Amino acid sequence: MRNVHSTERDSEKIYNILLAEDDEDDFYIFNNAVTSIGRPIQILHTSNGVMFSSMIQTQISPDVIFLDISMPYKNGIACLKEIRSNPAFMETRVVMYSGSSQKKEIDTCFDLGANFYLVKPTEFSLIQLQLRDLFQNKHFKLNVQPSRDKFVMNYQKTRNNKFQNKLVA
């Protein structure tokens, strides 16, 4: 994948986000979390894989696509395959956004060219932290896939109320 450098200062860049998420509660939480971290964003939302496929056939050009894996009609992995086979989206950042931390799914997404894999945290503050860290990540900014050991962001609270990024080997 080619490096893409922004000519705008990163803090001023407006990210056009396309979120494919079938769960309305998860969409609401994601929307609130991403807007609360102070980034200028615009979100376009679709609730299933078939609608997603229709949307990317139009003239949309998101900076980043967040894909839930478990969507009705067409899952996120099938959508990822479609994105990466379309030359118009070869340089679009694709972030898998899933409740699953199954190694097989993560490996498949990595091999298919997703930029990152975010395991949905259970707490709002961790979702905010996870998204903030994603947007500040050097691999995300440069639009390059990190190594496999830095591909997954799986934020969880520890017993002493601190967070950790639980690695999925």
Backbone as CSV, one residue per row, in Angstrom:
resi,resn,N_x,N_y,N_z,CA_x,CA_y,CA_z,C_x,C_y,C_z
1,MET,0.835,-1.169,0.000,0.000,0.000,0.000,0.887,1.241,0.000
2,ARG,0.561,2.234,-0.762,1.339,3.450,-0.889,1.095,4.351,0.319
3,ASN,2.156,5.056,0.754,1.991,6.029,1.836,1.220,7.235,1.325
4,VAL,0.295,7.735,2.132,-0.484,8.905,1.784,-0.256,9.943,2.865
5,HIS,0.310,11.084,2.510,0.571,12.145,3.480,-0.439,13.264,3.286
6,SER,-0.972,13.773,4.380,-1.939,14.859,4.323,-1.213,16.192,4.224
7,THR,-1.754,17.116,3.449,-1.179,18.448,3.375,-1.724,19.344,4.473
8,GLU,-2.780,18.916,5.133,-3.357,19.672,6.233,-2.696,19.254,7.535
9,ARG,-2.693,20.148,8.518,-2.260,19.726,9.839,-3.220,18.662,10.316
10,ASP,-2.680,17.635,10.971,-3.506,16.501,11.379,-4.665,16.919,12.271
11,SER,-4.441,17.876,13.164,-5.503,18.277,14.089,-6.647,18.996,13.379
12,GLU,-6.395,19.482,12.157,-7.432,20.198,11.416,-8.112,19.330,10.362
13,LYS,-7.567,18.162,10.101,-8.114,17.297,9.064,-9.509,16.819,9.444
14,ILE,-10.415,16.971,8.536,-11.761,16.435,8.723,-11.754,15.022,8.153
15,TYR,-12.083,14.068,8.998,-12.170,12.693,8.541,-13.605,12.397,8.138
16,ASN,-13.770,11.966,6.897,-15.056,11.483,6.415,-15.084,9.988,6.692
17,ILE,-15.967,9.592,7.587,-16.035,8.216,8.052,-17.283,7.553,7.493
18,LEU,-17.111,6.352,6.973,-18.232,5.500,6.612,-18.235,4.358,7.615
19,LEU,-19.297,4.249,8.387,-19.430,3.210,9.404,-20.503,2.222,8.976
20,ALA,-20.105,0.961,8.837,-21.064,-0.113,8.551,-21.262,-0.874,9.853
21,GLU,-22.386,-0.635,10.501,-22.683,-1.182,11.832,-24.176,-1.429,11.930
22,ASP,-24.560,-2.681,12.182,-25.976,-3.021,12.213,-26.640,-2.741,13.554
23,ASP,-25.869,-2.679,14.622,-26.437,-2.466,15.955,-26.583,-0.967,16.219
24,GLU,-27.820,-0.500,16.366,-28.074,0.932,16.558,-27.422,1.476,17.825
25,ASP,-27.403,0.690,18.901,-26.739,1.128,20.130,-25.240,1.306,19.900
26,ASP,-24.622,0.355,19.208,-23.193,0.477,18.914,-22.913,1.678,18.025
27,PHE,-23.795,1.949,17.063,-23.624,3.139,16.228,-23.711,4.404,17.075
28,TYR,-24.696,4.486,17.927,-24.879,5.658,18.777,-23.651,5.882,19.672
29,ILE,-23.157,4.809,20.282,-21.989,4.906,21.156,-20.752,5.315,20.356
30,PHE,-20.550,4.698,19.192,-19.417,5.052,18.338,-19.491,6.524,17.946
31,ASN,-20.645,6.960,17.496,-20.833,8.343,17.076,-20.518,9.311,18.213
32,ASN,-21.040,9.033,19.404,-20.764,9.894,20.555,-19.290,9.878,20.927
33,ALA,-18.677,8.714,20.889,-17.262,8.607,21.260,-16.372,9.351,20.277
34,VAL,-16.609,9.163,18.992,-15.729,9.791,18.007,-15.929,11.307,17.970
35,THR,-17.132,11.786,18.204,-17.332,13.236,18.229,-16.815,13.847,19.526
36,SER,-16.761,13.073,20.597,-16.312,13.619,21.888,-14.797,13.747,21.995
37,ILE,-14.043,13.121,21.097,-12.587,13.207,21.215,-12.026,14.449,20.529
38,GLY,-12.911,15.284,19.988,-12.483,16.582,19.476,-11.948,16.583,18.064
39,ARG,-12.148,15.530,17.343,-11.710,15.490,15.940,-12.834,16.000,15.053
40,PRO,-12.504,16.792,14.052,-13.546,17.165,13.088,-13.871,15.956,12.200
41,ILE,-15.105,15.513,12.263,-15.502,14.332,11.503,-16.868,14.515,10.878
42,GLN,-17.117,13.708,9.875,-18.440,13.547,9.288,-18.664,12.052,9.180
43,ILE,-19.820,11.581,9.647,-20.094,10.146,9.632,-21.257,9.838,8.703
44,LEU,-21.032,8.867,7.847,-22.080,8.290,7.015,-22.264,6.871,7.536
45,HIS,-23.505,6.460,7.741,-23.775,5.187,8.401,-24.635,4.299,7.521
46,THR,-24.314,3.015,7.530,-25.154,2.009,6.905,-25.264,0.834,7.870
47,SER,-26.359,0.116,7.799,-26.612,-0.905,8.816,-26.478,-2.351,8.338
48,ASN,-26.096,-2.563,7.085,-25.843,-3.938,6.653,-24.907,-3.956,5.452
49,GLY,-24.374,-5.123,5.172,-23.380,-5.265,4.128,-23.878,-5.014,2.721
50,VAL,-25.135,-5.341,2.454,-25.693,-5.096,1.116,-25.843,-3.592,0.866
51,MET,-26.358,-2.878,1.869,-26.454,-1.416,1.741,-25.061,-0.799,1.610
52,PHE,-24.103,-1.338,2.347,-22.725,-0.860,2.246,-22.216,-0.999,0.809
53,SER,-22.428,-2.169,0.220,-21.982,-2.400,-1.163,-22.614,-1.408,-2.128
54,SER,-23.886,-1.106,-1.920,-24.553,-0.106,-2.773,-23.932,1.264,-2.590
55,MET,-23.618,1.611,-1.343,-23.048,2.937,-1.070,-21.698,3.125,-1.736
56,ILE,-20.841,2.087,-1.711,-19.510,2.286,-2.287,-19.526,2.255,-3.819
57,GLN,-20.663,1.918,-4.408,-20.792,1.999,-5.863,-21.109,3.426,-6.311
58,THR,-21.480,4.288,-5.363,-21.770,5.685,-5.687,-20.479,6.487,-5.638
59,GLN,-20.589,7.776,-5.609,-19.423,8.651,-5.657,-18.854,9.004,-4.279
60,ILE,-19.110,8.209,-3.264,-18.570,8.529,-1.952,-17.073,8.239,-1.913
61,SER,-16.365,9.014,-1.112,-14.922,8.781,-0.967,-14.529,9.032,0.490
62,PRO,-14.826,8.071,1.352,-14.481,8.242,2.765,-12.971,8.176,2.984
63,ASP,-12.517,8.844,4.038,-11.113,8.750,4.434,-10.866,7.439,5.165
64,VAL,-11.879,6.996,5.885,-11.750,5.763,6.646,-13.098,5.048,6.686
65,ILE,-13.042,3.726,6.555,-14.230,2.891,6.642,-14.083,2.015,7.881
66,PHE,-15.100,2.050,8.745,-15.167,1.155,9.898,-16.192,0.079,9.562
67,LEU,-15.779,-1.188,9.667,-16.653,-2.303,9.314,-16.875,-3.224,10.504
68,ASP,-18.133,-3.402,10.872,-18.483,-4.443,11.827,-18.395,-5.772,11.075
69,ILE,-17.941,-6.805,11.748,-17.850,-8.109,11.074,-19.204,-8.786,10.991
70,SER,-19.979,-8.749,12.070,-21.244,-9.505,12.129,-22.423,-8.643,11.692
71,MET,-22.539,-8.437,10.393,-23.672,-7.678,9.849,-24.583,-8.616,9.081
72,PRO,-25.865,-8.274,9.005,-26.788,-9.120,8.238,-26.567,-8.988,6.730
73,TYR,-26.958,-10.023,6.019,-26.968,-10.107,4.556,-25.581,-10.265,3.948
74,LYS,-24.601,-9.542,4.473,-23.233,-9.625,3.962,-22.322,-9.169,5.095
75,ASN,-21.415,-10.025,5.533,-20.610,-9.671,6.694,-19.452,-8.733,6.343
76,GLY,-18.788,-8.235,7.374,-17.719,-7.272,7.188,-16.516,-7.819,6.444
77,ILE,-16.235,-9.109,6.586,-15.109,-9.699,5.858,-15.395,-9.718,4.364
78,ALA,-16.624,-10.047,3.981,-17.004,-9.994,2.557,-16.922,-8.556,2.041
79,CYS,-17.318,-7.584,2.871,-17.221,-6.167,2.481,-15.759,-5.746,2.326
80,LEU,-14.897,-6.224,3.222,-13.469,-5.919,3.128,-12.894,-6.459,1.815
81,LYS,-13.249,-7.677,1.445,-12.789,-8.252,0.169,-13.232,-7.365,-0.993
82,GLU,-14.475,-6.916,-0.934,-15.007,-6.056,-2.000,-14.243,-4.736,-2.071
83,ILE,-13.972,-4.138,-0.923,-13.246,-2.861,-0.881,-11.861,-3.024,-1.494
84,ARG,-11.153,-4.041,-1.047,-9.764,-4.202,-1.486,-9.652,-4.680,-2.931
85,SER,-10.746,-5.134,-3.529,-10.715,-5.504,-4.948,-11.129,-4.334,-5.845
86,ASN,-11.541,-3.235,-5.242,-11.985,-2.056,-5.994,-10.847,-1.032,-6.038
87,PRO,-10.281,-0.746,-7.203,-9.153,0.189,-7.298,-9.445,1.574,-6.706
88,ALA,-10.699,1.988,-6.709,-11.047,3.303,-6.163,-10.848,3.373,-4.650
89,PHE,-10.788,2.214,-3.986,-10.665,2.192,-2.528,-9.353,1.567,-2.048
90,MET,-8.408,1.375,-2.947,-7.156,0.730,-2.555,-6.410,1.519,-1.477
91,GLU,-6.548,2.829,-1.463,-5.820,3.637,-0.481,-6.726,4.171,0.625
92,THR,-7.930,3.644,0.715,-8.842,4.034,1.791,-8.517,3.209,3.029
93,ARG,-8.425,3.884,4.160,-8.185,3.173,5.416,-9.421,2.341,5.753
94,VAL,-9.196,1.088,6.140,-10.292,0.209,6.534,-9.969,-0.324,7.930
95,VAL,-10.882,-0.062,8.854,-10.716,-0.497,10.238,-11.862,-1.449,10.558
96,MET,-11.507,-2.661,10.921,-12.518,-3.621,11.361,-12.900,-3.240,12.786
97,TYR,-14.197,-3.210,13.066,-14.710,-2.758,14.364,-15.677,-3.828,14.843
98,SER,-15.180,-4.714,15.699,-15.942,-5.914,16.006,-15.912,-6.262,17.482
99,GLY,-16.926,-6.958,17.926,-16.954,-7.491,19.275,-16.144,-8.768,19.394
100,SER,-15.718,-9.327,18.288,-14.990,-10.596,18.277,-13.486,-10.369,18.392
101,SER,-12.849,-11.216,19.171,-11.383,-11.203,19.229,-10.835,-12.566,18.820
102,GLN,-11.545,-13.234,17.926,-11.115,-14.549,17.455,-9.923,-14.408,16.511
103,LYS,-8.885,-15.147,16.809,-7.637,-15.061,16.056,-7.850,-15.312,14.559
104,LYS,-8.688,-16.283,14.220,-8.914,-16.607,12.811,-9.494,-15.402,12.049
105,GLU,-10.477,-14.732,12.637,-11.060,-13.547,11.987,-10.035,-12.422,11.872
106,ILE,-9.265,-12.224,12.930,-8.243,-11.170,12.917,-7.208,-11.453,11.835
107,ASP,-6.738,-12.687,11.768,-5.747,-13.058,10.759,-6.299,-12.874,9.347
108,THR,-7.561,-13.257,9.146,-8.192,-13.079,7.832,-8.243,-11.607,7.457
109,CYS,-8.648,-10.761,8.379,-8.729,-9.316,8.103,-7.354,-8.723,7.824
110,PHE,-6.353,-9.161,8.572,-4.982,-8.697,8.329,-4.540,-9.104,6.921
111,ASP,-4.752,-10.359,6.580,-4.332,-10.873,5.269,-5.073,-10.207,4.114
112,LEU,-6.313,-9.780,4.359,-7.104,-9.124,3.303,-6.802,-7.629,3.175
113,GLY,-5.959,-7.099,4.073,-5.512,-5.717,3.918,-6.218,-4.681,4.760
114,ALA,-6.935,-5.086,5.820,-7.485,-4.080,6.735,-6.319,-3.339,7.381
115,ASN,-6.532,-2.077,7.702,-5.467,-1.289,8.327,-5.329,-1.580,9.820
116,PHE,-6.457,-1.751,10.493,-6.470,-2.050,11.926,-7.673,-2.912,12.242
117,TYR,-7.614,-3.539,13.414,-8.721,-4.336,13.923,-8.988,-3.855,15.344
118,LEU,-10.136,-3.211,15.562,-10.517,-2.724,16.879,-11.563,-3.642,17.478
119,VAL,-11.255,-4.202,18.639,-12.234,-4.985,19.383,-13.040,-3.993,20.199
120,LYS,-14.365,-4.019,20.039,-15.232,-3.058,20.716,-15.098,-3.192,22.238
121,PRO,-14.649,-2.129,22.896,-14.603,-2.177,24.361,-16.012,-2.120,24.951
122,THR,-16.112,-2.494,26.213,-17.422,-2.488,26.867,-17.709,-1.179,27.591
123,GLU,-16.719,-0.309,27.726,-16.922,0.956,28.421,-16.684,2.130,27.488
124,PHE,-17.535,3.146,27.624,-17.472,4.320,26.760,-16.100,4.985,26.810
125,SER,-15.524,5.131,28.002,-14.218,5.799,28.122,-13.129,5.041,27.370
126,LEU,-13.231,3.721,27.319,-12.248,2.935,26.579,-12.448,3.069,25.071
127,ILE,-13.691,3.214,24.640,-13.959,3.448,23.212,-13.354,4.785,22.795
128,GLN,-13.545,5.808,23.621,-12.955,7.121,23.331,-11.436,7.019,23.232
129,LEU,-10.830,6.366,24.203,-9.383,6.215,24.232,-8.888,5.431,23.016
130,GLN,-9.590,4.371,22.694,-9.218,3.542,21.553,-9.270,4.354,20.249
131,LEU,-10.343,5.114,20.047,-10.468,5.915,18.827,-9.447,7.047,18.792
132,ARG,-9.221,7.689,19.924,-8.210,8.753,19.976,-6.838,8.190,19.615
133,ASP,-6.483,7.036,20.209,-5.200,6.415,19.916,-5.099,5.988,18.453
134,LEU,-6.193,5.519,17.887,-6.190,5.146,16.478,-5.873,6.352,15.601
135,PHE,-6.583,7.456,15.809,-6.379,8.643,14.970,-4.996,9.264,15.160
136,GLN,-4.352,8.976,16.286,-2.998,9.487,16.535,-1.911,8.493,16.127
137,ASN,-2.284,7.301,15.767,-1.330,6.255,15.436,-0.581,6.600,14.147
138,LYS,0.735,6.431,14.168,1.541,6.801,12.993,1.195,5.960,11.764
139,HIS,0.872,4.696,11.964,0.500,3.861,10.819,-0.826,4.321,10.222
140,PHE,-1.754,4.720,11.082,-3.032,5.228,10.603,-2.819,6.521,9.813
141,LYS,-2.025,7.430,10.372,-1.782,8.718,9.702,-1.114,8.532,8.343
142,LEU,-0.185,7.580,8.269,0.530,7.339,7.012,-0.225,6.409,6.070
143,ASN,-1.323,5.847,6.560,-2.141,4.925,5.783,-1.341,3.694,5.335
144,VAL,-0.663,3.102,6.312,0.034,1.847,6.065,-0.397,0.840,7.129
145,GLN,-0.452,-0.405,6.744,-0.830,-1.446,7.685,0.344,-1.697,8.631
146,PRO,0.091,-1.710,9.943,1.180,-2.014,10.878,1.525,-3.502,10.830
147,SER,2.568,-3.871,11.541,2.886,-5.293,11.669,1.745,-5.981,12.415
148,ARG,1.683,-7.300,12.294,0.575,-8.061,12.892,0.457,-7.821,14.398
149,ASP,1.579,-7.653,15.104,1.533,-7.468,16.551,1.008,-6.096,16.972
150,LYS,0.892,-5.152,16.023,0.348,-3.824,16.328,-0.990,-3.576,15.620
151,PHE,-1.518,-4.597,14.983,-2.724,-4.508,14.170,-4.003,-4.438,15.003
152,VAL,-4.024,-5.110,16.145,-5.234,-5.216,16.967,-5.186,-4.212,18.113
153,MET,-6.302,-3.501,18.289,-6.475,-2.632,19.456,-7.627,-3.216,20.262
154,ASN,-7.292,-3.823,21.389,-8.268,-4.525,22.222,-8.151,-3.978,23.645
155,TYR,-8.805,-2.857,23.904,-8.671,-2.167,25.184,-9.603,-2.757,26.234
156,GLN,-9.020,-3.062,27.382,-9.781,-3.613,28.502,-9.282,-2.971,29.787
157,LYS,-10.167,-2.898,30.779,-9.771,-2.388,32.090,-9.132,-3.487,32.906
158,THR,-8.140,-3.103,33.704,-7.504,-4.049,34.614,-8.172,-3.928,35.981
159,ARG,-7.742,-4.739,36.911,-8.323,-4.716,38.257,-8.152,-3.377,38.963
160,ASN,-7.051,-2.685,38.679,-6.816,-1.397,39.344,-7.335,-0.216,38.522
161,ASN,-8.323,-0.480,37.659,-9.006,0.531,36.846,-8.107,1.256,35.855
162,LYS,-7.038,0.622,35.465,-6.225,1.144,34.370,-6.593,0.322,33.143
163,PHE,-6.136,0.757,31.984,-6.475,-0.008,30.789,-5.245,-0.696,30.246
164,GLN,-5.492,-1.735,29.473,-4.414,-2.409,28.765,-4.914,-2.768,27.377
165,ASN,-3.989,-2.813,26.458,-4.295,-3.300,25.121,-3.968,-4.779,25.127
166,LYS,-4.991,-5.604,25.246,-4.801,-7.055,25.343,-4.458,-7.600,23.967
167,LEU,-3.244,-8.104,23.852,-2.777,-8.617,22.572,-3.462,-9.938,22.242
168,VAL,-3.771,-10.095,20.977,-4.338,-11.347,20.482,-3.270,-11.982,19.618
169,ALA,-2.692,-13.057,20.116,-1.557,-13.705,19.416,-2.029,-14.541,18.252
